[in-house]
Amino acid sequence: MAGFLDRAKDQAQRGLEQGRKKVDEIQAQRTGSELLRKLGTAYYEQQRRDGSPEAVQRALTQLERHIEENGDGFLKGTAD
């Protein structure tokens, strides 16, 4: 019986770890999408209103930092 419980516990731990990993991936995608939106907004403001190039650069720097840390997977499918 102890062997069964140990296997069940190990399986549950693996399941939890996989779930945490998936949650982290989804959060990174959401953050990346938000940073991309902020970059687009800053660029639009610079081009069409009185937005500053500094705001565009800040947004770009944040996006690049996120890509370095999390990859660019969130960019797939955004070219439409």
MOPAC internal coordinates of N, CA, C and O (Angstrom, degrees):
PM7 1SCF
backbone

  N    0.0000 0     0.00 0     0.00 0    0    0    0
  C    1.4432 1     0.00 0     0.00 0    1    0    0
  C    1.5295 1   111.97 1     0.00 0    2    1    0
  O    1.2310 1   120.59 1   142.80 1    3    2    1
  N    1.3384 1   116.47 1   -37.20 1    3    2    1
  C    1.4665 1   119.77 1  -179.87 1    5    3    2
  C    1.5162 1   110.89 1   -63.76 1    6    5    3
  O    1.2310 1   120.06 1   142.21 1    7    6    5
  N    1.3339 1   117.48 1   -37.79 1    7    6    5
  C    1.4695 1   120.71 1   178.03 1    9    7    6
  C    1.5166 1   111.58 1   -62.20 1   10    9    7
  O    1.2310 1   120.71 1   138.21 1   11   10    9
  N    1.3133 1   116.24 1   -41.79 1   11   10    9
  C    1.4567 1   121.10 1   178.16 1   13   11   10
  C    1.5260 1   110.78 1   -62.16 1   14   13   11
  O    1.2310 1   120.41 1   134.61 1   15   14   13
  N    1.3115 1   116.82 1   -45.39 1   15   14   13
  C    1.4688 1   121.09 1  -179.62 1   17   15   14
  C    1.5255 1   111.34 1   -65.56 1   18   17   15
  O    1.2310 1   120.48 1   142.49 1   19   18   17
  N    1.3370 1   116.68 1   -37.51 1   19   18   17
  C    1.4642 1   119.99 1   177.36 1   21   19   18
  C    1.5277 1   110.76 1   -64.01 1   22   21   19
  O    1.2310 1   120.78 1   136.23 1   23   22   21
  N    1.3268 1   116.11 1   -43.77 1   23   22   21
  C    1.4732 1   119.86 1   178.74 1   25   23   22
  C    1.5261 1   110.75 1   -64.42 1   26   25   23
  O    1.2310 1   120.61 1   138.27 1   27   26   25
  N    1.3152 1   116.44 1   -41.73 1   27   26   25
  C    1.4631 1   120.66 1   179.09 1   29   27   26
  C    1.5304 1   110.52 1   -63.36 1   30   29   27
  O    1.2310 1   120.82 1   138.63 1   31   30   29
  N    1.3193 1   116.05 1   -41.37 1   31   30   29
  C    1.4681 1   120.45 1   178.68 1   33   31   30
  C    1.5275 1   110.27 1   -64.35 1   34   33   31
  O    1.2310 1   120.12 1   135.76 1   35   34   33
  N    1.3357 1   117.38 1   -44.24 1   35   34   33
  C    1.4657 1   121.13 1   178.60 1   37   35   34
  C    1.5268 1   111.08 1   -61.64 1   38   37   35
  O    1.2310 1   121.20 1   136.98 1   39   38   37
  N    1.3115 1   115.31 1   -43.02 1   39   38   37
  C    1.4619 1   119.56 1   179.47 1   41   39   38
  C    1.5341 1   110.76 1   -64.16 1   42   41   39
  O    1.2310 1   120.38 1   138.46 1   43   42   41
  N    1.3060 1   116.88 1   -41.54 1   43   42   41
  C    1.4603 1   120.84 1   178.08 1   45   43   42
  C    1.5330 1   110.69 1   -63.61 1   46   45   43
  O    1.2310 1   120.16 1   139.02 1   47   46   45
  N    1.3251 1   117.29 1   -40.98 1   47   46   45
  C    1.4681 1   121.28 1   178.25 1   49   47   46
  C    1.5294 1   110.80 1   -62.11 1   50   49   47
  O    1.2310 1   120.73 1   136.58 1   51   50   49
  N    1.3299 1   116.21 1   -43.42 1   51   50   49
  C    1.4727 1   119.91 1   178.27 1   53   51   50
  C    1.5272 1   110.25 1   -62.29 1   54   53   51
  O    1.2310 1   120.74 1   138.24 1   55   54   53
  N    1.3152 1   116.19 1   -41.76 1   55   54   53
  C    1.4603 1   120.17 1   178.50 1   57   55   54
  C    1.5193 1   112.17 1   -62.23 1   58   57   55
  O    1.2310 1   120.77 1   137.10 1   59   58   57
  N    1.3091 1   116.13 1   -42.90 1   59   58   57
  C    1.4633 1   119.94 1   177.40 1   61   59   58
  C    1.5213 1   111.69 1   -62.96 1   62   61   59
  O    1.2310 1   120.64 1   137.43 1   63   62   61
  N    1.3075 1   116.38 1   -42.57 1   63   62   61
  C    1.4691 1   120.61 1  -179.92 1   65   63   62
  C    1.5286 1   110.99 1   -64.04 1   66   65   63
  O    1.2310 1   120.62 1   138.49 1   67   66   65
  N    1.3265 1   116.43 1   -41.51 1   67   66   65
  C    1.4653 1   119.87 1   177.36 1   69   67   66
  C    1.5265 1   110.53 1   -63.76 1   70   69   67
  O    1.2310 1   120.78 1   139.68 1   71   70   69
  N    1.3254 1   116.12 1   -40.32 1   71   70   69
  C    1.4577 1   120.04 1   177.86 1   73   71   70
  C    1.5142 1   112.34 1   -63.28 1   74   73   71
  O    1.2310 1   120.42 1   136.51 1   75   74   73
  N    1.3132 1   116.80 1   -43.49 1   75   74   73
  C    1.4791 1   120.55 1   177.55 1   77   75   74
  C    1.5229 1   111.34 1   -61.70 1   78   77   75
  O    1.2310 1   121.16 1   138.45 1   79   78   77
  N    1.3350 1   115.39 1   -41.55 1   79   78   77
  C    1.4698 1   119.83 1   179.93 1   81   79   78
  C    1.5255 1   110.36 1   -62.52 1   82   81   79
  O    1.2310 1   120.33 1   137.01 1   83   82   81
  N    1.3131 1   116.98 1   -42.99 1   83   82   81
  C    1.4657 1   120.91 1   179.83 1   85   83   82
  C    1.5311 1   110.94 1   -64.59 1   86   85   83
  O    1.2310 1   120.41 1   138.14 1   87   86   85
  N    1.3271 1   116.83 1   -41.86 1   87   86   85
  C    1.4683 1   120.78 1   177.82 1   89   87   86
  C    1.5253 1   109.93 1   -61.41 1   90   89   87
  O    1.2310 1   120.03 1   137.28 1   91   90   89
  N    1.3213 1   117.55 1   -42.72 1   91   90   89
  C    1.4681 1   121.31 1   178.27 1   93   91   90
  C    1.5223 1   111.26 1   -62.41 1   94   93   91
  O    1.2310 1   120.32 1   139.15 1   95   94   93
  N    1.3348 1   116.98 1   -40.85 1   95   94   93
  C    1.4637 1   120.93 1   178.67 1   97   95   94
  C    1.5230 1   111.13 1   -63.33 1   98   97   95
  O    1.2310 1   120.81 1   135.16 1   99   98   97
  N    1.3112 1   116.06 1   -44.84 1   99   98   97
  C    1.4686 1   120.25 1  -179.60 1  101   99   98
  C    1.5298 1   110.29 1   -64.44 1  102  101   99
  O    1.2310 1   120.32 1   138.79 1  103  102  101
  N    1.3216 1   116.99 1   -41.21 1  103  102  101
  C    1.4684 1   120.37 1   178.84 1  105  103  102
  C    1.5283 1   110.80 1   -63.56 1  106  105  103
  O    1.2310 1   120.12 1   139.13 1  107  106  105
  N    1.3227 1   117.37 1   -40.87 1  107  106  105
  C    1.4713 1   121.09 1   177.94 1  109  107  106
  C    1.5227 1   110.56 1   -63.79 1  110  109  107
  O    1.2310 1   120.11 1   141.60 1  111  110  109
  N    1.3320 1   117.39 1   -38.40 1  111  110  109
  C    1.4652 1   120.38 1   177.94 1  113  111  110
  C    1.5267 1   110.79 1   -65.59 1  114  113  111
  O    1.2310 1   120.84 1   136.43 1  115  114  113
  N    1.3127 1   115.99 1   -43.57 1  115  114  113
  C    1.4676 1   119.45 1   179.14 1  117  115  114
  C    1.5200 1   111.32 1   -63.53 1  118  117  115
  O    1.2310 1   120.59 1   136.34 1  119  118  117
  N    1.3124 1   116.47 1   -43.66 1  119  118  117
  C    1.4656 1   120.12 1   178.67 1  121  119  118
  C    1.5160 1   110.51 1   -62.47 1  122  121  119
  O    1.2310 1   120.27 1   135.85 1  123  122  121
  N    1.3296 1   117.08 1   -44.15 1  123  122  121
  C    1.4623 1   120.72 1   178.37 1  125  123  122
  C    1.5145 1   111.93 1   -60.84 1  126  125  123
  O    1.2310 1   120.39 1   136.81 1  127  126  125
  N    1.3190 1   116.85 1   -43.19 1  127  126  125
  C    1.4614 1   120.38 1   178.90 1  129  127  126
  C    1.5258 1   111.19 1   -63.33 1  130  129  127
  O    1.2310 1   120.63 1   140.26 1  131  130  129
  N    1.3143 1   116.40 1   -39.74 1  131  130  129
  C    1.4655 1   120.75 1   178.44 1  133  131  130
  C    1.5349 1   110.88 1   -65.19 1  134  133  131
  O    1.2310 1   120.40 1   137.69 1  135  134  133
  N    1.3191 1   116.84 1   -42.31 1  135  134  133
  C    1.4676 1   120.32 1   178.37 1  137  135  134
  C    1.5279 1   111.10 1   -65.18 1  138  137  135
  O    1.2310 1   120.62 1   142.51 1  139  138  137
  N    1.3130 1   116.42 1   -37.49 1  139  138  137
  C    1.4659 1   120.30 1   177.46 1  141  139  138
  C    1.5247 1   110.74 1   -65.43 1  142  141  139
  O    1.2310 1   120.78 1   139.57 1  143  142  141
  N    1.3271 1   116.12 1   -40.43 1  143  142  141
  C    1.4642 1   120.41 1   176.87 1  145  143  142
  C    1.5332 1   110.73 1   -63.06 1  146  145  143
  O    1.2310 1   120.65 1   137.93 1  147  146  145
  N    1.3248 1   116.36 1   -42.07 1  147  146  145
  C    1.4682 1   119.98 1   178.95 1  149  147  146
  C    1.5266 1   111.08 1   -63.38 1  150  149  147
  O    1.2310 1   120.41 1   141.17 1  151  150  149
  N    1.3232 1   116.82 1   -38.83 1  151  150  149
  C    1.4679 1   120.05 1   176.90 1  153  151  150
  C    1.5214 1   110.47 1   -62.88 1  154  153  151
  O    1.2310 1   120.70 1   135.30 1  155  154  153
  N    1.3258 1   116.27 1   -44.70 1  155  154  153
  C    1.4629 1   119.77 1   178.53 1  157  155  154
  C    1.5196 1   111.98 1   -61.71 1  158  157  155
  O    1.2310 1   120.78 1   138.67 1  159  158  157
  N    1.3056 1   116.11 1   -41.33 1  159  158  157
  C    1.4652 1   120.45 1   178.84 1  161  159  158
  C    1.5200 1   110.99 1   -64.41 1  162  161  159
  O    1.2310 1   120.35 1   135.44 1  163  162  161
  N    1.3234 1   116.94 1   -44.56 1  163  162  161
  C    1.4694 1   120.51 1   179.78 1  165  163  162
  C    1.5196 1   110.73 1   -63.22 1  166  165  163
  O    1.2310 1   120.45 1   139.57 1  167  166  165
  N    1.3329 1   116.75 1   -40.43 1  167  166  165
  C    1.4664 1   120.36 1   179.61 1  169  167  166
  C    1.5288 1   110.28 1   -65.93 1  170  169  167
  O    1.2310 1   120.29 1   134.96 1  171  170  169
  N    1.3162 1   117.05 1   -45.04 1  171  170  169
  C    1.4597 1   121.00 1   178.10 1  173  171  170
  C    1.5250 1   110.59 1   -58.77 1  174  173  171
  O    1.2310 1   121.27 1   133.75 1  175  174  173
  N    1.3304 1   115.17 1   -46.25 1  175  174  173
  C    1.4621 1   119.38 1   178.80 1  177  175  174
  C    1.5258 1   111.06 1   -59.14 1  178  177  175
  O    1.2310 1   120.52 1   139.88 1  179  178  177
  N    1.3229 1   116.61 1   -40.12 1  179  178  177
  C    1.4642 1   120.04 1   180.00 1  181  179  178
  C    1.5279 1   110.83 1   -66.28 1  182  181  179
  O    1.2310 1   120.24 1   139.51 1  183  182  181
  N    1.3162 1   117.14 1   -40.49 1  183  182  181
  C    1.4563 1   120.82 1  -175.60 1  185  183  182
  C    1.5215 1   113.96 1   -79.27 1  186  185  183
  O    1.2310 1   120.40 1   143.58 1  187  186  185
  N    1.3202 1   116.85 1   -36.42 1  187  186  185
  C    1.4608 1   119.88 1  -171.04 1  189  187  186
  C    1.5237 1   115.06 1  -111.86 1  190  189  187
  O    1.2310 1   120.65 1   161.64 1  191  190  189
  N    1.2802 1   116.36 1   -18.36 1  191  190  189
  C    1.4657 1   120.18 1  -179.79 1  193  191  190
  C    1.5173 1   107.12 1  -127.84 1  194  193  191
  O    1.2310 1   119.47 1    25.08 1  195  194  193
  N    1.2776 1   118.62 1  -154.92 1  195  194  193
  C    1.4605 1   120.19 1  -178.31 1  197  195  194
  C    1.5227 1   111.81 1   -99.58 1  198  197  195
  O    1.2310 1   120.16 1  -139.78 1  199  198  197
  N    1.3323 1   117.30 1    40.22 1  199  198  197
  C    1.4573 1   120.78 1   178.55 1  201  199  198
  C    1.5202 1   111.20 1   -72.10 1  202  201  199
  O    1.2310 1   121.15 1   -21.10 1  203  202  201
  N    1.3024 1   115.41 1   158.90 1  203  202  201
  C    1.4664 1   119.36 1  -175.61 1  205  203  202
  C    1.5284 1   111.55 1  -103.10 1  206  205  203
  O    1.2310 1   120.93 1   -30.14 1  207  206  205
  N    1.3222 1   115.83 1   149.86 1  207  206  205
  C    1.4639 1   119.83 1   173.90 1  209  207  206
  C    1.5281 1   111.36 1   -63.20 1  210  209  207
  O    1.2310 1   120.67 1   151.79 1  211  210  209
  N    1.3313 1   116.32 1   -28.21 1  211  210  209
  C    1.4588 1   120.04 1   179.52 1  213  211  210
  C    1.5358 1   111.05 1   -64.52 1  214  213  211
  O    1.2310 1   120.66 1   141.90 1  215  214  213
  N    1.3230 1   116.34 1   -38.10 1  215  214  213
  C    1.4710 1   119.98 1   178.57 1  217  215  214
  C    1.5255 1   110.51 1   -65.20 1  218  217  215
  O    1.2310 1   120.68 1   140.76 1  219  218  217
  N    1.3254 1   116.31 1   -39.24 1  219  218  217
  C    1.4648 1   120.56 1   177.03 1  221  219  218
  C    1.5199 1   109.58 1   -63.85 1  222  221  219
  O    1.2310 1   120.33 1   135.70 1  223  222  221
  N    1.3149 1   116.97 1   -44.30 1  223  222  221
  C    1.4600 1   121.04 1  -179.30 1  225  223  222
  C    1.5232 1   111.58 1   -64.47 1  226  225  223
  O    1.2310 1   120.28 1   139.18 1  227  226  225
  N    1.3346 1   117.07 1   -40.82 1  227  226  225
  C    1.4635 1   119.93 1   177.35 1  229  227  226
  C    1.5227 1   111.46 1   -61.77 1  230  229  227
  O    1.2310 1   120.89 1   135.58 1  231  230  229
  N    1.3303 1   115.90 1   -44.42 1  231  230  229
  C    1.4690 1   120.45 1   179.98 1  233  231  230
  C    1.5260 1   110.30 1   -64.69 1  234  233  231
  O    1.2310 1   120.32 1   139.60 1  235  234  233
  N    1.3246 1   117.00 1   -40.40 1  235  234  233
  C    1.4611 1   120.85 1   178.69 1  237  235  234
  C    1.5256 1   111.28 1   -65.36 1  238  237  235
  O    1.2310 1   120.46 1   138.77 1  239  238  237
  N    1.3101 1   116.73 1   -41.23 1  239  238  237
  C    1.4639 1   121.00 1   178.64 1  241  239  238
  C    1.5278 1   110.90 1   -62.87 1  242  241  239
  O    1.2310 1   120.24 1   136.59 1  243  242  241
  N    1.3220 1   117.15 1   -43.41 1  243  242  241
  C    1.4706 1   120.63 1   178.12 1  245  243  242
  C    1.5293 1   110.84 1   -62.36 1  246  245  243
  O    1.2310 1   120.71 1   137.78 1  247  246  245
  N    1.3246 1   116.25 1   -42.22 1  247  246  245
  C    1.4574 1   120.69 1   179.44 1  249  247  246
  C    1.5264 1   111.06 1   -64.32 1  250  249  247
  O    1.2310 1   120.43 1   135.24 1  251  250  249
  N    1.3137 1   116.78 1   -44.76 1  251  250  249
  C    1.4638 1   120.69 1   178.86 1  253  251  250
  C    1.5229 1   111.50 1   -62.63 1  254  253  251
  O    1.2310 1   119.85 1   140.33 1  255  254  253
  N    1.3145 1   117.88 1   -39.67 1  255  254  253
  C    1.4642 1   121.81 1   177.61 1  257  255  254
  C    1.5331 1   110.31 1   -62.35 1  258  257  255
  O    1.2310 1   121.08 1   136.82 1  259  258  257
  N    1.3128 1   115.54 1   -43.18 1  259  258  257
  C    1.4671 1   120.15 1   178.69 1  261  259  258
  C    1.5361 1   110.69 1   -62.50 1  262  261  259
  O    1.2310 1   120.43 1   137.67 1  263  262  261
  N    1.3275 1   116.79 1   -42.33 1  263  262  261
  C    1.4606 1   120.73 1   179.27 1  265  263  262
  C    1.5229 1   110.81 1   -63.92 1  266  265  263
  O    1.2310 1   120.21 1   139.19 1  267  266  265
  N    1.3201 1   117.21 1   -40.81 1  267  266  265
  C    1.4688 1   120.55 1   177.57 1  269  267  266
  C    1.5247 1   111.60 1   -60.53 1  270  269  267
  O    1.2310 1   120.34 1   141.10 1  271  270  269
  N    1.3224 1   116.95 1   -38.90 1  271  270  269
  C    1.4548 1   121.53 1  -176.32 1  273  271  270
  C    1.5286 1   113.18 1   -82.55 1  274  273  271
  O    1.2310 1   120.50 1   147.09 1  275  274  273
  N    1.3475 1   116.64 1   -32.91 1  275  274  273
  C    1.4590 1   120.17 1  -169.95 1  277  275  274
  C    1.5244 1   115.24 1  -123.77 1  278  277  275
  O    1.2310 1   120.33 1   175.08 1  279  278  277
  N    1.3261 1   116.96 1    -4.92 1  279  278  277
  C    1.4585 1   119.50 1  -176.80 1  281  279  278
  C    1.5212 1   110.75 1    86.50 1  282  281  279
  O    1.2310 1   121.50 1    -3.14 1  283  282  281
  N    1.3244 1   114.74 1   176.86 1  283  282  281
  C    1.4589 1   119.77 1  -175.82 1  285  283  282
  C    1.5287 1   112.88 1  -111.96 1  286  285  283
  O    1.2310 1   120.21 1  -157.20 1  287  286  285
  N    1.3196 1   117.20 1    22.80 1  287  286  285
  C    1.4477 1   121.30 1  -179.11 1  289  287  286
  C    1.5137 1   114.36 1   -57.05 1  290  289  287
  O    1.2310 1   119.90 1   149.84 1  291  290  289
  N    1.3094 1   117.79 1   -30.16 1  291  290  289
  C    1.4615 1   121.65 1  -179.37 1  293  291  290
  C    1.5121 1   111.88 1   -68.87 1  294  293  291
  O    1.2310 1   119.53 1   164.17 1  295  294  293
  N    1.3296 1   118.50 1   -15.83 1  295  294  293
  C    1.4603 1   121.88 1  -179.01 1  297  295  294
  C    1.5320 1   112.44 1   -77.85 1  298  297  295
  O    1.2310 1   120.12 1   159.93 1  299  298  297
  N    1.3056 1   117.37 1   -20.07 1  299  298  297
  C    1.4646 1   120.32 1  -178.48 1  301  299  298
  C    1.5198 1   109.84 1   -63.42 1  302  301  299
  O    1.2310 1   121.61 1   -51.70 1  303  302  301
  N    1.3059 1   114.52 1   128.30 1  303  302  301
  C    1.4598 1   119.49 1   178.58 1  305  303  302
  C    1.5171 1   114.51 1    87.49 1  306  305  303
  O    1.2310 1   119.77 1  -174.62 1  307  306  305
  N    1.3284 1   118.04 1     5.38 1  307  306  305
  C    1.4635 1   119.73 1  -179.41 1  309  307  306
  C    1.5234 1   112.24 1   -99.01 1  310  309  307
  O    1.2310 1   119.59 1  -178.70 1  311  310  309
  N    1.3304 1   118.39 1     1.30 1  311  310  309
  C    1.4632 1   121.20 1  -175.92 1  313  311  310
  C    1.5188 1   112.62 1   -80.77 1  314  313  311
  O    1.2310 1   119.39 1   177.47 1  315  314  313
  N    1.3205 1   118.77 1    -2.53 1  315  314  313
  C    1.4731 1   121.09 1  -178.11 1  317  315  314
  C    1.4921 1   111.98 1   -74.61 1  318  317  315
  O    1.2310 1   120.10 1   180.00 1  319  318  317

